[in-house]
Structures are given as C-alpha cells and as structure tokens.
C-alpha cells in the first residue's frame, strides 16, 4: 500500500513550508541581533538607498522570467503572503506593546532588549521581514501586471499603493533628518546644532516676525512659608480663577475674588492696574475668610515673572496664598521661510498646524519656558524627508483602490440582486 501523504519541502510549498521559512529567517535575525547588534539604518543613506531600490526593481524584473516556476508561484502566492503578513503583524504588536527607545542603555541586558524588541524597526528580524514583504509583494504585482486584466484595476491600485508606501517609508527612513532651530524675534536663522553640538548650516532659513502666546487664568493655592509646599501636603488644594465663578475654598478658607487683571503691572506697593505689555503678569484682589475663626484677609496676589516680583497674601505666620504661573493655552509663531532654490512662504505656525514646503515639514516646537509669554525666541522643529511625496502617492493609490473595491463590490451585489 503506497503512502500518499505529502512530505515536508515537497513542491508545491504551502503554509507549513512558509511558516518554517519565516521562523528560520526570524531566528537568523535574532542571532545577528545578539552578535552584531541592531541594524544601522543610516547605512542606507542616499545614494545607497537609491542603489538598493534600483537593485530591488531589477531583481523583480529578472525574477519575473521565472514566474512559471514553482518557487516563484510560492514566493508570490497566498500561503507565503499570509505568513509574512502575520510575521509583520506580530512584530508590529511587539513594537506597540513594548516601550521603544531611541538609544538602548548598555546596562540593560534583559532578553527583550537583546533581541531588539526595544528598537523593533532597527532589529535584524524586522529588516529581513520588511525586505521579504517588499520582494514578495513586488513579485505578485509583476506577475499580475504581465497577465494584465482591465477588470483587476482595484487590485493594481491597492497593491501598487501598498508597495510604494513600504518602499518609500523603509528605504527613505535613513534620509529623514530632524533639527530644532531657535529663532529670535526679528531675526533670520539658518543654523542648527547636530547631536555632537556641531553647528550645521541648512539650505533653509526662517525669519521670526512675532511670537505670541495665549494663557489660561492661573490658580490660587495655600503654601507653607518654610518649604513652599502647597497645602494640604498629602493632597494640595487649588482654586481655579474664573471670573464667572468668583467664589471657592482653599484648605479651610473661603475665597472670594474681588477683581482679576490678566495683564497687570504693579501700581504701588500693594495695588495693580491693567497695562497690556510684555512684562505684565496676572494679578487678583481677593478676600479670604477662615471658616473656624472668622478671620478675614484681603489683598492682591500676583504670580510675577521675569519683569516684576510676585506678591502673596499672608494668612498667618506659617501660611500664605500664592498664585501659580499661568499655563499656555495657545502659542504661535509668525514666520517667513526662505529656500535655497528661491522658494518662499509665510505662515502662522501653531502646534499641530505645520508648514510643508518642498521636502521640509516645519513644526511649532517650543519657546523659553521660564520667560513664558515674554519669550524672545521660538523653537521650531524642521523635518527633512525627500521620500515624503512617494509615500503620499502610495497612500493616495491605496485610497483609490479602496474606493474601487467598494464600488466594484456594490456593482456585483446589484447584479446578483437583479
């Protein structure tokens, strides 16, 4: 009686061979991770990534001549595609569940760090799976393009868009540069510092016309004069200044706000007036009544800043009421950007409202935290990514493919119903 049971590694390869192959590749990646460390993506900086990208495309074209072979059918087929996508998904889940760090502490020798799970995108296992995905997906696209059918337009949009996105995001990662530029009001800046504190001159310059900040009203709290700790120490109590709600309580004292000036300047030793200017600071005239003794304290409280001293309201020999520094509500920079090629742009730069010009994306990053609203400079982050537009093209093709899938599926359903 003959045994018709199919043996392992006998063509055509299926899921069992695909899983074994991917496990072997991942194990090789782990061995390299333990012996030589993480993969250095900066080795793929231009023009290396361009040469490697061209080599991938040439390989796909030459490999297509063997598209009738069983190896090609497996490499571009469903079992291998499903397996490699599953491996990519598992590595992505590990990346999402494990804290990722920019630099690995050499003193951390736990197994997860050694295997590259703290820097998944720089691990050899991820790099191997990424390139296999790129080659497998590319082989499938080439095979289907050679046997082109007009009715498969949704497939072409989706798969070419995904391949282009993976191609640009992976090979272009080494060319992405990030800088933080500190620009003073009224000045033009084009210099930044590298990680080694070296001065770099960029092919882009920024002029800061004006920096503005909107602030939330500050809070009041009671502190211990000796150590400055808010009271009660175990759970500090705060009174949020709100002109619509002028009354509240603080640690056994009833607070009533009589007057509030957001931009105040000291008018005398104990009074304030409204003067909108860079050196102004929030100030409030309050009344505090002790619930147990009935003692009343009245006066002005000011948080102060770099231009004027703070003012507190004394309650007794140990405690006083102080005003916290206001928290930023919104800050923005009025900038003008100059490019080396003569391209210029003007915009109001805000958090989450970046400016894109050429291959640069410009973000509002920060300001002088100690000076607050009086900050004389704005910190601006510049991200250079020459592969950004190919990645956008891939996303656009994916979106078009998704719409085409929905449309073709709706047509087929209507035909079936009709």
Secondary structure, 3 states (H helix, E strand, C coil): CCCCCCCCCCCCCCHHHHHHHHHHHHHHHHHHHHHHCCCCHHHHCCCHHHHHHHHHHHHHHHHHHHCCCHHHHHHCCHHHHHHHHHHHHHHHHHHHHCCCCCCCCCCCCCHHHHCCHHHHHHCHHHHHHHHHHHHHHHHHHHHHHHCCCHHHHHHHHHHHHHHHHHHHHHHCHHHCEEEEEEEEECCEEEEEECCCCCEEEEEEEEEEEEEEEEECCCEEEEEECCCCCECCCCCCCEEECCCCCCEEEECCEEEEEEEEEEEEEECCCCCEEECCCCCCEEEEEEEEEECCCCCEEEEEEECCCCCCCCECEECCCCEEEEECCCCEEEEEEEEEEEECCCCEEEEEEECCECEEECCEEEEEEEECCCCHHHCCEEEEEEEECCCHHHHHHHHHHHHHHHHHHHHHHHHHHHHHHC
